[in-house]
C-alpha cells in the first residue's frame, strides 16, 4: 500500500498498459477511484451514449440502460475488483453442502421510493416472473430454480433441482435487478409505464426523462446507506456525437463519460492528471473479449487445421497496439484473465507464425493457386462497435492476405449484421465484442454449446460448432457444487476449445471511463459501470 500511494495516476496507467501493474492495483493508484473525505452536495453530470430505450435492466442487458437504471434500482450484491460478491440489498448468503439450497438474508429497513417496505416478496416475485421468464441470461441462470420460499420479510430461500453455483455471479443490478412487486404484479411487465419512470430502492430517485436530452435523478433522503448518497443528484446527458462528448468533457459540461464512449484515439487529450483520470476497472464484471468467429458450416472451415492456421496468421500483439492502442490484453482462451477463479493459461496457444500458418493450410489441402490465393471469404463486422469494428477488420484482412487468403469486408446496420450471422447463417467470418461475465457457465458456454445453436437468436452459438465431448464437460461444470472440481472441468473445457478454435479469442477489452479529477468514489468496483454511485462525490471547484 505504501508503494501504491506513491504512484501517480499517469505512472499507474503506464504500468498497467505495459503489464507491470495488476489491474486491481490501479484502483488504489488512480485518484478518482478511492481515497479522500467525501464531500456532500453537487450534481454529477454523466455522458451516456446511445440514449437508453427504457430505464430498467430487470429484463434486458443493454449496457446503456444499466448505466442509468442502476442508480435507481438495485440488486442483491455488487462485485469487487476480483469479481467476488459483496453485500447490497442482501447482507449475507449461504449455500447448503449439496448446492441445492441458497439462502439470502436481506437488509432490514429498506424502503421503495414510494415509501413501501422492500421485502423478500419483491425478490421472490421478480425472480419467478421477470428474471426466469424474461431476462435473456436469467432464463439460463435461474433455470434450475424449483421453488422460492420467504419464511419472513428478510429471508429468501431458493430451492434448486440441481446445483447452480453460477447464480452468485449474476445477482447484481446488471443481471438481477429487483422490481417492486406491489407496482408490477398483475400488469404486463414489458409495457409497464414504470419501465420509463422507475421506482426503486437505490440512492437516487427518478425525476424526469427529457427524450433526446437527459435523465435527471435526485438524492434519496431515505436511502439505507449510512449518510449516503453524497451527491444531490445525477444528470445523464445523451450526446450522440463522439467528438461532442470529447468537447463536453474538456469544457467541464460532463464529469464522467462511461463505457468507452470517448474514442480511444481521443484519450491522449485526457492525460493531464490534474484535470482527468482514466478508470480502467469499471467494466471488469463484463469480462469482454473481442473475437473472430468461424462459420464452421462452411466446408473450408470444418478442418480445424484451417482455423488453427488463421489463429497463427493474426498478430494479436500488433492488433492490441495498432487498433486497441494497448487498452486491453491479448486473449489466450475463452475465459478472460479477469475471471480469476476460472482462468487458465495452460491451453494451446497460437503465436504469430506466418510459416506455420501456411504449412497448416497446405496440409489441409488449401494450396496457393497461380495468383497466390488459397481462399476467398467474407468477414462481417458489427457497426455498433464503432471504429474498432472497421479498423480490426482491415487489420485481419491484411493479416490473412499474407498467407494467401483474400477477405471481403462487409458491414451494415445492427439488424443486417444479426440477421446474416444468426438467422441466415450466411457468413464466413465475423468479429464482435462479447461479454463473458464472472462465470463461464453464464457468459462462455452459450458460444460453444450444441444446445445453444438457435437460428434467429442473437449472441448464441452462431458458429454452428458442436463437440459432444465438450458439451458433457460444460454441462457437468454447470451443476458441480465442489469448487475445485468445477474449476478443473472449466480448465478442461478451455483446453478443448483452444485445440478446436471455432472462435479465435483476440483481445480482452478494457472499458475506459474518462472522468474529471473532481469526481471521487469511495470504493472501486468490478461492476462499476453499473455502480449505484451512493459513495460518489464531487470535490469543490477551485
Long-range contacts (C-beta under 8 A, 24 or more apart in sequence): 1-28, 4-28, 4-29, 8-273, 9-273, 9-277, 9-278, 10-271, 10-273, 13-278, 13-280, 16-280, 17-326, 17-327, 19-329, 23-81, 23-280, 23-281, 23-284, 23-338, 24-81, 24-82, 26-280, 26-281, 27-81, 27-281, 27-524, 30-277, 30-278, 30-279, 31-273, 31-277, 31-517, 31-520, 32-277, 32-279, 32-515, 32-517, 32-519, 32-520, 32-521, 33-277, 33-279, 33-281, 33-521, 33-524, 34-520, 34-521, 34-522, 34-523, 34-524, 35-520, 36-520, 36-539, 38-230, 38-520, 38-522, 38-535, 38-537, 39-230, 39-520, 39-537, 39-538, 39-539, 39-540, 40-230, 40-537, 41-230, 41-231, 41-232, 41-538, 42-231, 42-232, 42-537, 42-538, 43-231, 43-232, 43-233, 43-234, 43-235, 44-231, 44-233, 44-234, 44-235, 44-255, 44-256, 44-519, 44-533, 44-536, 44-538, 45-234, 45-235, 45-237, 45-253, 45-254, 45-255, 45-256, 46-234, 46-235, 46-236, 46-237, 46-254, 46-255, 46-256, 46-257, 46-258, 47-236, 47-237, 47-238, 47-239, 47-245, 47-248, 47-249, 47-254, 47-256, 47-257, 47-258, 47-261, 48-236, 48-237, 48-238, 48-258, 48-259, 48-261, 49-238, 49-239, 49-240, 49-242, 49-245, 49-261, 50-238, 50-240, 51-211, 51-212, 51-238, 51-240, 52-215, 54-195, 54-196, 55-195, 55-196, 55-197, 55-198, 55-206, 55-209, 55-215, 56-177, 56-179, 56-194, 56-195, 56-198, 57-173, 57-174, 57-177, 57-530, 58-126, 58-130, 58-131, 58-134, 58-135, 58-176, 58-177, 58-178, 58-179, 58-189, 59-130, 59-131, 59-134, 59-135, 59-138, 59-189, 59-190, 60-135, 60-136, 61-135, 61-136, 61-137, 61-174, 61-175, 63-259, 63-286, 63-529, 64-259, 66-173, 66-174, 66-177, 66-529, 66-530, 67-236, 67-258, 67-259, 67-529, 67-530, 68-215, 68-236, 69-173, 69-177, 69-198, 69-200, 70-173, 70-174, 70-177, 70-202, 70-530, 70-531, 70-532, 71-202, 71-203, 71-204, 71-217, 71-234, 71-532, 71-533, 72-113, 72-198, 72-199, 72-200, 72-202, 72-204, 72-205, 72-206, 72-217, 73-173, 73-177, 73-178, 73-179, 73-198, 73-200, 73-201, 73-202, 74-173, 74-177, 74-178, 74-200, 74-201, 74-202, 74-532, 75-171, 75-172, 75-173, 75-174, 75-175, 75-176, 75-177, 75-178, 76-104, 76-106, 76-123, 76-171, 76-172, 76-176, 76-178, 77-168, 77-171, 77-172, 78-172, 78-173, 78-525, 78-527, 78-531, 78-532, 79-172, 79-284, 79-285, 79-438, 79-525, 79-526, 79-527, 80-524, 80-525, 80-526, 81-281, 81-284, 81-524, 81-525, 81-526, 82-340, 82-526, 83-169, 83-284, 83-285, 83-287, 83-338, 83-339, 83-340, 83-341, 83-438, 83-526, 85-168, 85-169, 85-171, 85-172, 88-172, 88-173, 88-532, 89-118, 89-123, 89-178, 89-201, 90-171, 93-168, 95-165, 95-168, 95-481, 97-481, 98-163, 98-481, 99-160, 99-162, 99-163, 99-164, 99-165, 99-479, 99-481, 100-159, 100-160, 100-161, 100-162, 100-163, 101-157, 101-158, 101-159, 101-160, 102-157, 102-158, 102-160, 102-167, 102-168, 103-155, 103-156, 103-157, 103-158, 104-155, 104-156, 104-157, 104-158, 105-154, 105-155, 106-153, 106-154, 106-155, 106-156, 107-154, 107-224, 108-154, 109-224, 110-201, 110-224, 111-201, 111-222, 112-180, 112-182, 112-183, 112-199, 112-200, 112-201, 113-199, 113-200, 113-201, 113-205, 113-206, 113-220, 114-180, 114-183, 114-199, 116-180, 116-182, 117-153, 118-178, 118-180, 118-201, 119-150, 119-153, 119-154, 120-150, 120-152, 120-153, 120-154, 120-155, 120-156, 121-150, 121-153, 121-181, 122-178, 122-179, 122-180, 122-181, 123-148, 123-150, 123-156, 123-178, 124-148, 124-149, 124-150, 124-156, 125-179, 125-181, 125-184, 125-185, 126-176, 126-177, 126-178, 126-179, 126-181, 127-158, 127-176, 129-184, 129-185, 129-189, 130-179, 130-184, 130-189, 131-176, 134-189, 134-190, 135-175, 135-176, 136-459, 137-170, 137-175, 137-437, 137-442, 138-170, 138-175, 138-176, 140-441, 140-442, 140-446, 141-166, 141-167, 141-170, 141-175, 141-176, 141-442, 142-167, 144-479, 162-479, 163-479, 163-480, 163-481, 164-478, 164-479, 165-439, 165-441, 165-480, 165-481, 165-483, 165-486, 166-439, 166-441, 166-442, 166-478, 169-437, 169-438, 169-439, 169-442, 170-437, 170-438, 170-439, 170-442, 172-285, 172-527, 172-530, 173-527, 173-530, 173-532, 174-285, 174-527, 174-530, 175-437, 202-532, 202-534, 203-228, 203-229, 203-532, 203-533, 203-534, 204-229, 204-231, 204-233, 204-234, 204-532, 204-533, 207-233, 212-238, 213-237, 213-238, 214-238, 223-534, 225-534, 225-535, 228-534, 228-535, 229-532, 229-533, 229-534, 229-535, 229-536, 230-534, 230-535, 230-536, 230-537, 231-533, 231-536, 231-537, 231-538, 234-533, 242-266, 242-386, 249-276, 249-514, 249-516, 252-516, 255-515, 255-516, 255-518, 255-519, 255-538, 256-513, 256-514, 256-515, 256-516, 256-519, 257-513, 257-514, 257-515, 258-282, 258-513, 258-529, 259-283, 259-511, 259-513, 259-529, 260-511, 260-512, 260-513, 262-512, 262-514, 263-386, 263-387, 264-324, 264-325, 264-327, 264-388, 264-512, 265-325, 265-387, 267-325, 267-327, 267-512, 267-514, 270-514, 273-517, 274-517, 275-516, 275-517, 276-514, 276-515, 276-516, 276-517, 277-515, 277-516, 277-517, 277-519, 278-512, 278-513, 278-514, 278-515, 279-512, 279-513, 279-514, 279-515, 279-524, 279-528, 280-327, 280-510, 280-511, 280-512, 280-513, 281-524, 281-525, 281-526, 281-528, 282-511, 282-513, 282-525, 282-527, 282-528, 282-529, 282-531, 283-509, 283-510, 283-511, 283-528, 283-529, 284-338, 284-526, 284-527, 284-528, 285-437, 285-438, 285-525, 285-526, 285-527, 285-528, 285-529, 285-530, 286-435, 286-436, 286-437, 286-511, 286-529, 287-336, 287-338, 287-339, 287-435, 287-436, 287-437, 287-438, 287-443, 287-508, 288-336, 288-433, 288-434, 288-435, 288-436, 288-508, 288-509, 288-511, 289-331, 289-334, 289-336, 289-433, 289-434, 289-436, 289-505, 289-506, 289-507, 289-508, 289-509, 290-324, 290-328, 290-331, 290-388, 290-392, 290-431, 290-432, 290-433, 290-506, 290-507, 290-509, 291-331, 291-431, 291-432, 291-433, 291-434, 291-503, 291-504, 291-505, 291-506, 292-396, 292-429, 292-430, 292-431, 292-503, 292-504, 292-506, 293-429, 293-430, 293-431, 293-432, 293-462, 293-463, 293-502, 293-503, 293-504, 294-428, 294-429, 294-463, 294-465, 294-501, 294-502, 294-503, 294-504, 295-425, 295-427, 295-428, 295-429, 295-430, 295-462, 295-463, 295-464, 296-463, 296-464, 296-465, 296-502, 297-425, 297-464, 298-377, 298-428, 300-366, 300-375, 300-377, 301-428, 303-364, 303-365, 304-499, 304-500, 304-501, 305-360, 305-361, 305-363, 305-364, 306-360, 306-361, 306-364, 306-366, 307-500, 307-501, 307-502, 307-504, 308-350, 308-360, 308-501, 309-356, 309-357, 309-358, 309-360, 309-361, 309-364, 309-403, 310-357, 310-400, 310-405, 310-504, 311-350, 311-501, 311-504, 312-350, 312-351, 312-352, 312-353, 312-354, 312-356, 312-357, 312-360, 313-352, 313-354, 313-357, 313-399, 313-400, 313-402, 313-403, 313-405, 314-352, 314-395, 314-396, 314-399, 314-400, 314-504, 314-506, 315-352, 315-399, 316-352, 316-506, 316-507, 317-352, 318-352, 318-395, 319-392, 319-395, 319-396, 319-506, 319-507, 320-507, 322-391, 322-395, 323-388, 323-391, 323-392, 323-395, 324-388, 324-507, 324-509, 327-509, 327-510, 327-512, 328-507, 328-508, 328-509, 328-510, 329-507, 329-508, 329-510, 330-506, 330-507, 330-508, 331-505, 331-506, 331-507, 331-508, 332-498, 332-505, 333-494, 333-497, 333-498, 333-505, 334-436, 334-440, 334-444, 334-447, 334-448, 334-493, 334-494, 334-497, 334-498, 334-503, 334-505, 335-436, 335-440, 335-444, 335-490, 335-494, 336-436, 336-508, 337-508, 338-508, 338-526, 339-436, 339-437, 339-438, 339-439, 339-440, 341-438, 341-483, 341-487, 342-439, 342-440, 342-487, 342-490, 342-491, 344-490, 344-491, 344-494, 344-495, 346-491, 346-495, 347-494, 347-495, 347-497, 347-498, 348-495, 348-498, 348-499, 349-498, 350-501, 350-504, 354-402, 354-403, 357-403, 358-403, 358-404, 361-403, 361-404, 368-404, 372-404, 373-404, 373-405, 373-406, 374-403, 374-404, 374-405, 375-404, 375-405, 375-406, 376-405, 376-406, 376-408, 377-405, 377-406, 377-407, 377-408, 377-428, 377-429, 378-407, 378-408, 378-409, 378-410, 378-427, 378-428, 378-429, 379-407, 379-408, 379-409, 379-410, 379-428, 379-429, 379-430, 379-431, 380-410, 380-411, 380-412, 380-417, 380-420, 380-421, 380-427, 380-429, 380-430, 380-431, 381-409, 381-410, 381-411, 381-417, 381-430, 381-431, 381-432, 382-411, 382-414, 382-417, 382-430, 382-431, 382-432, 382-433, 383-411, 383-412, 383-413, 383-414, 383-417, 384-414, 384-417, 385-431, 385-432, 385-433, 388-433, 389-431, 392-431, 392-506, 393-431, 396-429, 396-431, 418-458, 421-458, 421-462, 422-454, 422-455, 422-456, 422-457, 422-458, 422-459, 422-460, 422-462, 423-455, 423-456, 425-455, 425-462, 425-464, 430-462, 431-506, 433-509, 434-459, 438-526, 440-477, 440-490, 440-493, 441-474, 441-477, 441-478, 445-474, 445-478, 447-503, 448-474, 448-493, 448-497, 448-502, 448-503, 449-474, 463-502, 463-503, 465-500, 465-502, 465-503, 467-496, 467-500, 469-496, 470-496, 470-497, 470-500
